[in-house]
Amino acid sequence: MHIRVLGSAAGGGFPQWNCNCRNCRGYREGRINADARTQSSITLSADGEHWLLCNASPDIRAQLAGFAPLQPARKLRDTGINAVLLMDAQIDHTSGLLMLREGCPLEVYCTDPVYDDLCSGFPIFPMLTKWNGGLQRHPVAIDGSGFSIPALPGVEITALPLTSQPPPYSPRRGHPVSGDNIGIFVRDRHSGGSLFYAPGLGAIEPHLLPWMERADCLLVDGTLWTDDEMITNEVGTQTGLSMGHLPQSGPGGMIELLGRWPHKRRVLIHINNTNPILDNDSPQRAELARLGIDVAHDGLEIEL
């Protein structure tokens, strides 16, 4: 199974266009050792030719330009993207579908709550119906049953509900339901390799632990280093947990969780522009290196 990280940052990317925090300003002025990142998305393939896009970032056009297998190659107009799987209905994970409108009809897999939000508060499904049939929706169950996608023969995907908030435009904001946000367990039956992917992991929930235990690679939420990071950096008023993101540091944080599996490939993704791990020379980055935890970057490739 081939995995390509198209974008590794949280919403707004890095540096964020309107942000003057230590990281963003330091990057622009060349004062920190860091790499620019686009907004979070990965793509999966069983054969290196047909790909499943997991989340459609607003930066999808630049991400396509940077990865040849997704570019037109087989016909006058085409793409290596054969389907899209949405982890949630957040704008930074779905608005890239608007950039893909010339490629409609497009197969899109999502849960019922995500579909409801994308037909109402952010009605991207109705908006795109006039583009050659628009988005062809396929329901995603969250009952633990696996499903397959024709473009990925031999690959089984299991959607796992995560406790998190729906988008700000959702009528369920403040009252989340199961299916607003998912992680996935992906297993290649041919190679035996498996991935646990959860860019929006807001809590350590018991039903997730067996799937994390089974996975060869954990590609998980790296949004914030501390829960109050947005507040202390004076760029927001919410904690990470209130936004549905488990902080890396501190008791019960992501580092402590990942410490259960020191033998696995462990990679943080969906990194907010305020997170000190974006500075390659920071003590926080050194701590991750000491623990054998990687930080995703745009263009990272993983084979399982």
N, C-alpha and C positions, 0 to 999 in steps of 0.2 A: 504494500500500500504506500502510495506516495502522498506526502503532505507538504504543502507549500504555504508559508505564512505570507499573505499578501499585505496585510497591515497589522501592526502590533500595538498601536496606541489606543487610548480611550477616545471618547467623543471630542472632536476638536483637533485631534492629531497633536504632533509635537514638531516644532513649536506651535502652540495654538495661536491663530492669527491675531487675536485681540488680547493676548495675555502678556504681562510683563513680570511674571513671577521670576524667582531666581533662575530656574532652569531655562525658561523661554528666553529671557533677556541674556543669560549667560551664553546660550547657544548662538543667538544672533550676533553677539559681540565677540564670539570666539574665545570666551573665558572658561568654558567647561568642555571637557572631552565627552561629546555626546553625538548621537546619530539621529537625524530627522526620522520621523515615523508617520505613516498614514494611519487612518482609522481602521479598527480591528476587523479582520476577515481572514479566513483560511480557505484553501481549496484542497479537495481529496480526489485521488484517482487510483484505480486498480491497474491500469495499463499505461499511464503516462500520456494518454491521448484524450480520453473522455473524463471530464472533471465535474465534481459536485462543488458548487460554491456555497460555503457556510457563511451567511450574512452578506448583504450587498451594501458595502460601505459607500458614503458619498464620494470617496476617493477612487472608486472602481475604475474610472478611465485611466488614471495614472498607473494603477495596479496592473491593469491589462497590458499597458504599454511596456511594463517592466517584466512581463512573463510570457515568453513566446508561445508556450503550449496553449494559451487561451486566445491567441490571436488568429485571424482568418488564415486558413492554410489548405483546406480541402475543396472549397468552392469559391466562387467569386465573392460571396458574402457568407460568412459563417463564424463560429466561435467554438473553442474547446469547452465552453460551459454548456453542459447538457441539462443541468437542473440546479435549483437553488434551495437550500434548507435554511429557514429563518429560526434563530434561537429565541427571538423575542420580536416585539413590534417597535422598538426604539428607532427614532429617526436615523441615528448614526449606524444602524444595522439594516435599514430597509430603503432609504432614499436612493441608494445606488440603483435600485430597480428602474427608476426613471431614466437613468443613463443607458439602460439596456433595452429601451423600448424598441429600437430598430431591430432587435433580435427576437421580438415576439412572433409567434406564441412561445412563452417560456414556462417550463414546468417549475412550480413553486410548492414546496412542502412546508407546512406549518400547522400548529395546533389550532383548535377552535377559538380560544381567546385571542390569539394573535390575528387570526383571520378576521374576527369581529372588529378589532381595532383598526385593521387596515381596510375595512369597508366603511368605517364611520368617521372616527376622529381624524385619521390620516387616510383618506379613501383611495389608496393607491391602486387597489384592484379595480374599482369602478373607473378610475381615471384612465387606465390603460386599455380598456376594452376596445377602443377605437383603433388600436395599433395591432392589426393583423391577429385579432383574437385575444390579445392581452396576455394576462397571467393565468395559466392553467393550474388551479389549486388542487393539491393532494393533501387530505387530512393526515395529521401525525398523532397517533395515539400515545398516551402517557401512562399506560397500564403495565409497562414492562415488557410488552411484546415487541419483538424485533421486526423490522421491515427492510426491504431492499429497494434499490433504485436501479432501473434497467441499465443506466450508464456505468454502474459499478458492479459488474458481475462478480459474485463470490464475496461481496462485502455486505455484512449485516449491521444495521444501525438500530440502536435502542435509545429512545428519547426518555430522559429522566427529568421529572419536574423539580424545579429549584424554587426556594422561597425568595421572592424578589418582588419589586414594585413594577406594575405596568407603566407605560409611558405617561408623562404629565398630561397628555391630551385624552387619556383613557378615562371613561366614566368610573372605572374601577380603581383609579389612583387612590391609595390609602386603604383599599379593600381588595387586595390581590386574590386571585384564584389560581388553582393549580393549572399550569399550562401557560401562564403569562410569560414564563421564562423557563428554558430547558437547558440541560447539558446533554451530551450524547456519549454513548459508548459505541465505538466502531471497531468491528473485528473483521479482518481479512481471513476468510476460511482457507485460502490457499497458502499464505505465508504463516498464518497463525498469529500475526502481529495485531495488537489492539491499542486503541487510543481512548482516553477519557478527556473530553473537551468541554470546558465550562468557563467561558469568559466572564460570566456574570454570577459568580458563586458567592452568595451572601450569608450562608450559614453552613455549618458542618452538620448535615442531616444524616441520621442513621441509615436511611435507605440508599444513600450514595456510597457508603464505605465499601460494601462488597464489590461494587463496580470499579471503584478506584483500586481496590486490592487486585482485581483481575487484570487491570490495564498494564501494558508495557510502558506506556508514556502518559504522563499527566500534563495536560496543557490547560492551565487554569488561571483564574482571576489574579491579575497583578496590579489592579487599579491604584491602590493607595498603600503607602508604607505604614501610616498610622491612621487610626479611625478619625481623628480630628484634623487631618492634614489640610483639607479645604478651608477650614476655619482659621487655623494658625497661619496659613499662607494668605489669608484675607482675600480669597477668591470665591468664597461660597459660605453658606450658612448651615449646610447639612453635613452630618457625619457619613462616613463610608457605609456603615451598617444600615443607616436609614435609606440610603440609595440602593442597597442590595449588593454591596461589595464588602467582602471580608478583608480586613487589613492584613498585611503581611506580618507585622511585628506584634509583640505582646502576647500575653496568655490567650490561648484559644485562637491565635491568628493562623494565617496560611503557612508560615514557616513551621510552626509547631505541628500543624496537620501533615505537611509533607515530610516531616521528620520520621513519620511512621514507615516510610518506604525509601530508605537511603539508596537502595539498589536500583530504583527505577529512574528512567529519564524524566526529569521534572523541569517544566518550563513555565515561566510566568508570561502572560499576554494581557492585552487590554490595559496598558500602562498609562496612567494619567500624567499630564504634563507637569504636575507638581511633585511627582514621586522622585525622591533622590536617587533611586536606582538607575535613572536615565543618565546620570553622571557616571561615566565608566570608572572614574577615580574616587568615587565617594566611599566612605566607610560602609555604607549599607550595601553597596555593590560588592565590596570585598567580603562582607559577611555571607552573602549569597554564594560567592565563589568558594568560600571555605566549606560551605555546606553542600556543594555540588548541585546547586539550583541554578538553572540557566534563565536568562532574560531574552525573550523573543525579540527578533529584529525583523524588519521587512526583508523578505527574500530568504528567510530561514527555511531549510528543507530537512525533512525527517522521513526516513524510510523505516517501515515496520513490516 
